[in-house]
Structure formats: C-alpha cells, structure tokens
Amino acid sequence: MVRWVLGAVLVALALAVLATVAARVLDRSGSRASVLASVIASWLGAWVLWGFAGGLAHRAGLLTVYDSGVFGALALAGAVVQYRVQVRGGRERGLTVFIAGQLAWLLIVMARNGALTP
C-alpha cells in the first residue's frame, strides 16, 4: 500500500515538475503548476524527514508510539489547504500553513507519547 501511495505521489510530483519546466519555457513561472510542485515537494520532504526522525527516536526509546501513516493523512490535508491558500494569498501565507501543519504534527506526536499530560 505504501509503495502505491509513494508511487502516485512521485508521479504527481514528476508531472508537476514537467509542467513547471514548461511554464518557465513559456515565461509563466508563477503558474499554478509551479505552486503545485512546490507544495508536493515540501510535504513529501517533511514526510521523509519526520519518518526518519520519528523512526530513530522510536528505536532509541525516546518515543513509545510513532505512526507515520497518521502524518500521511495530515500531509494530504495540509497540502490541499496550503495549495489553496498559496494560490490565493501568496507564498508567505502558504508557508504559514506548512509550518502550522508541522507544529500540529509535533503536538500530535507529543500527545500520543504522553508528553502533554502531567
């Protein structure tokens, strides 16, 4: 299942990158395709980094529970919201959504591991 999802994301990213290259050749670099490629790359990179850090922390015993599948759902929802906000409000507002998603994930991980309870 993970291979299919990762494959679909990589195909979407490759298509977005091709559309971005075509937009740059046609001198339309601020197009929706370039925004889409940026958003997909950001969330895919975050998924890889969080998975790596979470796996290391879980293996070292710092975390009792780490489920990267939950981050996949958050990343999908966050990417949709970030894309819409970034198209309407610009790059800075889109990055605000991205950072908010990362902080939300950090809070979820902390709550699932009992760091927020006394």
Residue pairs with C-beta under 8 A, 6 or more apart in sequence:
5 72
9 40
9 44
12 40
13 37
13 40
13 41
13 44
16 33
16 34
16 36
16 37
16 40
17 37
19 31
19 33
19 34
19 36
19 37
20 29
20 31
20 33
20 34
20 37
22 33
23 29
23 31
23 33
23 34
24 34
32 87
35 83
35 86
35 87
35 94
36 83
38 86
39 79
39 82
39 83
39 86
39 94
40 79
42 79
42 82
42 98
43 75
43 76
43 78
43 79
43 82
43 98
43 101
44 75
46 75
46 98
46 101
46 102
47 68
47 71
47 72
47 75
50 68
50 71
50 105
51 68
51 71
54 63
54 66
54 68
54 109
55 66
55 68
57 63
57 66
58 64
58 65
58 66
63 109
63 113
64 113
64 114
65 112
65 113
66 109
66 113
67 112
70 108
71 105
74 101
74 104
74 105
74 108
75 101
78 97
78 98
78 101
78 104
81 97
82 94
82 97
82 98
82 101
83 94
85 93
85 94
85 96
85 97
86 93
86 94
86 95
86 97
107 116
110 116
111 117
